[in-house]
């Protein structure tokens, strides 16, 4: 995996130039396309956004929403037909990974190279790194594909059947989440600064989940499985 670090602000334009040159083989006419990029086999790829998360503060969850709407959504608009499956993953823990937002997609190495270049050259990404909103952005190397299996990014503790089927489910959930963001962003206050706008959008998303998630999502998911019982951990506020 290769990544950009905020600790190198003066080398950022050079890094972008190098990314475009190595991740998009068409622009280097004198060099052959690496054989790994010529295959039509699909693999799973990660783009990982590492947030700045100061000690003593809570995670800035709204920045996941910002990244999804302003960086990932344009990628899906441009390359959606070349991606067979995709999803987002959000996590925040005081460990080596910290607060991280991931875009995970299944495509050929050549498509992955173009998507990496598209994300890496986004001006908003440079701005977020420069303004101490993001710490790092990491890309899987298209020349070194590692996850060919349909279930290779699923939980290894699940049965093989669940591992292979689950990516279709979570893509639908991710698409629903992104569509909700689009709906809320369309009526958000455009006069606010970018960070404040997505704080408000994220709060509305939380409210939708609190008041409508039980019926719209959990109830109907239970209905698909014939209202059979499911084992859960019971808490004051339940998370699944």
PyMOL commands that set and color helices and strands:
alter all, ss='L'
color gray80, all
select helices_A, chain A and resi 9-23+25-27+35-38+62-82+109-120+123-130+160-186+194-224
alter helices_A, ss='H'
color red, helices_A
select strands_A, chain A and resi 2-5+42-51+85-92+99-108+134-139
alter strands_A, ss='S'
color yellow, strands_A
deselect
rebuild
show_as cartoon
